[in-house]
Amino acid sequence: MFSVGTTELKEKNHVPYIQFKNLSATGIVRHGFSTRLGGVSKGIFATMNLNFKRGDDPEDVMENYRRMAGALDVRVEDMVLSDQTHTTNVRVVTEEDRGKGIVKPQDYTDVDGMITNVPGIVLVTSYADCVPLYFVDPVKRAIGLSHSGWKGTVGHMGRKTVALMQEFYGCDPSDIIAAIGPSICQACYEVSEDVAHAFMQAFTKEQAEDMLIDKGNGKYQLDLWKANWYVLTDSGILPEHLAVTDLCTACRPELLWSHRKTNGQRGGLSAFLQLI
């Protein structure tokens, strides 16, 4: 149904990060997805924790951001951070937002997705099993970055991001180059019956059957990668323009943070996307 193996693990200044080949090929963005390596955090946060809200030393988290900025060749001052609460709210980021959540206070809440057409601004969203969604329109020169856990996915967060890019920037979904980033895989993601039924109602019967495995005990294995593939292609993104990760946060504990794998004793990963 979709291609995998579309990511590259890179490293700069002893800071490893993950990139998507199709996003890099557009030539108009800088982007990356962090690992748990290359930072200065200690204890359960060691070493690259990019989440200010988990009890880590904020000075260590800021140094981690500086290190990621150096690796990606961007500036911390240009970053705009989300305020994630598992909504499908998408913010249109303007020049006034530059630096908010990192070097300036946030004056917004409940933001799980962001879009912009302002060059230089770095959109930043946070993860530890949920799905990062990247969007790059090389025709209208606009980008989007959204956080889609099960609640966001069942609410079709990707579709809402694409719709807002259409509304504000005149994007044609068939022009958008997109990626589904590192997150928890189906084998590692067991969900309850109520969650499974929410997906059965939000997707077609055929789609739901393709993304859910019924274990027969009131539990299901859910494939968030397939679910988001359906969301994005149903939104008009061409399958050949969509890269899907093969990196599971729970399967790769030496490289990535997983909330489930660590029982919540963890740091946080971040996705970064900048229009050049």
Disulfide bonds with the S-S distance in Angstrom:
none
